[in-house]
């Protein structure tokens, strides 16, 4: 399989996991991407000039890197793939700390436990990326408990 065919397949996986248009946002055809591979030749991580976009798990799902989260937020309409937090949580999430339900101001209603999400500030800045621990309804209803397990914080502004 050629690199172009492989990237086309990865775009399809991204569209399925994150929604229509996500594949083109994450892996544009006009950009040179670096793909690191496992010993079997399977894609493991996809990098671009701005950093790690995604890792491709053995379960066939992507885990977002900060660069990939930024691209997803820029390409997809609000609130798709997002958990929104306010000023109280911003420094903690940027530093890679988890998001707790009581501090969530908004959430994509389609989020389910285990989904990859971008955590953004109410002004739209990407703060980090991680895995939703609760459904969208539960995140909004609960006043305690972890909403998002942060994998990577976006760091300083």
Secondary structure by P-SEA (a helix, b strand, c coil): ccaaaaaaaaaaaaaaacccccccccccccbbbbbbbccccccccccccccccbbbccccbbbbcaaaaaaaaacccccccbbbbcccaaaaaaacccccccccccccccccccbbbbbbcccccccbbbbbcccaaaaaacccccccccccccccc
